[in-house]
Amino acid sequence: MKIINSYFEEVHHIESHFFSDTRGVFLKAFDKNTSVFKDYVIQQSNYVHTKEKYTLRGMHFQKEEFAEAKFFRVVQGKAQIGFVDVSGSKESESLKSGSIVLNNPKESVFIPKGYATGYLTLEPDTVVLYFSDNIYQPDSESGILWNDSRINISWESQSPILSQKDKLW
Ligand SMILES: Cc1cn([C@H]2C[C@H](O)[C@@H](COP(=O)(O)OP(=O)(O)O[C@H]3O[C@H](C)C(=O)[C@H](O)[C@H]3O)O2)c(=O)[nH]c1=O
């Protein structure tokens, strides 16, 4: 696995080396020997199938000791992975933020603790598999509205499908 691009020196766009032969493709989906993961301990892995294009899940984070570093891979379809630094002052005029489009299982995105995460699907039947280094703790869950004026992400849809929860952050 190698880092092909980084944002704020801590959000990493990663590419996995892959082996292909007449049977298909083999790629290493997680490698503890990659520098980013030397202290990363997977506590949870989530498989999420989203039916409709332009569905946005996010932006979510868990507070304090339940904060999560997440590692996303789009195993089918296409998605714009968003990240927002929520570690600073709530009074900030703008928040460090960005997005990476994934449409190839050979690529993945690592987002450290201190960020809200989410993604906008760009094709129907998009499947995202992601790891977290913390347990799910609903009472610690928080979020930020996907189009909060302090966020600098150019989402590919301005009228996404949202859960009730995600409409109300
Ligand atoms: C995250 C999570 C959820 N759930 C349950 C809670 C709900 O009954 C159901 C759906 O949860 P939610 O609507 O929060 O799922 P998403 O909208 O896909 O949000 C997730 O995806 C975005 C990208 C995130 O960054 C978070 O990791 C996560 O919140 O799964 C669990 O049982 N365990 C879990 O770890």
The ligand as an SDF file (V2000), in Angstrom:
LIG
                    3D

 35 37  0  0  0  0  0  0  0  0999 V2000
  -22.1910    3.6400   12.5350 C   0  0  0  0  0  0  0  0  0  0  0  0
  -22.9910    2.5260   13.1380 C   0  0  0  0  0  0  0  0  0  0  0  0
  -24.3540    2.4530   13.0420 C   0  0  0  0  0  0  0  0  0  0  0  0
  -25.0240    1.4050   13.6010 N   0  0  0  0  0  0  0  0  0  0  0  0
  -26.4820    1.3450   13.4410 C   0  0  0  0  0  0  0  0  0  0  0  0
  -27.2200    2.5690   13.9290 C   0  0  0  0  0  0  0  0  0  0  0  0
  -28.3960    2.6650   12.9930 C   0  0  0  0  0  0  0  0  0  0  0  0
  -29.4440    1.8550   13.4850 O   0  0  0  0  0  0  0  0  0  0  0  0
  -27.8830    2.0430   11.6990 C   0  0  0  0  0  0  0  0  0  0  0  0
  -27.4930    3.0890   10.6760 C   0  0  0  0  0  0  0  0  0  0  0  0
  -26.6580    4.0370   11.3290 O   0  0  0  0  0  0  0  0  0  0  0  0
  -26.3990    5.4250   10.6410 P   0  0  0  0  0  0  0  0  0  0  0  0
  -27.6740    5.9550   10.1030 O   0  0  0  0  0  0  0  0  0  0  0  0
  -25.5700    6.2830   11.5690 O   0  0  0  0  0  0  0  0  0  0  0  0
  -25.4500    4.9820    9.4270 O   0  0  0  0  0  0  0  0  0  0  0  0
  -24.8000    5.9690    8.3550 P   0  0  0  0  0  0  0  0  0  0  0  0
  -25.6890    7.1110    8.0700 O   0  0  0  0  0  0  0  0  0  0  0  0
  -24.3280    5.0920    7.2550 O   0  0  0  0  0  0  0  0  0  0  0  0
  -23.5300    6.5990    9.0980 O   0  0  0  0  0  0  0  0  0  0  0  0
  -22.2780    5.9430    9.1260 C   0  0  0  0  0  0  0  0  0  0  0  0
  -21.5560    6.2960    7.9800 O   0  0  0  0  0  0  0  0  0  0  0  0
  -20.8610    7.5360    8.0160 C   0  0  0  0  0  0  0  0  0  0  0  0
  -20.0030    7.6100    6.7830 C   0  0  0  0  0  0  0  0  0  0  0  0
  -20.0140    7.6630    9.1860 C   0  0  0  0  0  0  0  0  0  0  0  0
  -18.9750    8.3570    9.1610 O   0  0  0  0  0  0  0  0  0  0  0  0
  -20.3430    6.9080   10.4040 C   0  0  0  0  0  0  0  0  0  0  0  0
  -19.3220    5.9300   10.5390 O   0  0  0  0  0  0  0  0  0  0  0  0
  -21.6420    6.2260   10.4560 C   0  0  0  0  0  0  0  0  0  0  0  0
  -22.4830    7.0140   11.2550 O   0  0  0  0  0  0  0  0  0  0  0  0
  -26.7280    1.2660   12.0570 O   0  0  0  0  0  0  0  0  0  0  0  0
  -24.3930    0.4050   14.2900 C   0  0  0  0  0  0  0  0  0  0  0  0
  -25.0410   -0.5260   14.7990 O   0  0  0  0  0  0  0  0  0  0  0  0
  -23.0420    0.4590   14.4090 N   0  0  0  0  0  0  0  0  0  0  0  0
  -22.3080    1.4760   13.8680 C   0  0  0  0  0  0  0  0  0  0  0  0
  -21.0770    1.4870   14.0040 O   0  0  0  0  0  0  0  0  0  0  0  0
  1  2  1  0
  2  3  2  0
  2 34  1  0
  3  4  1  0
  4  5  1  0
  4 31  1  0
  5  6  1  0
  5 30  1  0
  6  7  1  0
  7  8  1  0
  7  9  1  0
  9 10  1  0
  9 30  1  0
 10 11  1  0
 11 12  1  0
 12 13  2  0
 12 14  1  0
 12 15  1  0
 15 16  1  0
 16 17  2  0
 16 18  1  0
 16 19  1  0
 19 20  1  0
 20 21  1  0
 20 28  1  0
 21 22  1  0
 22 23  1  0
 22 24  1  0
 24 25  2  0
 24 26  1  0
 26 27  1  0
 26 28  1  0
 28 29  1  0
 31 32  2  0
 31 33  1  0
 33 34  1  0
 34 35  2  0
M  END
$$$$
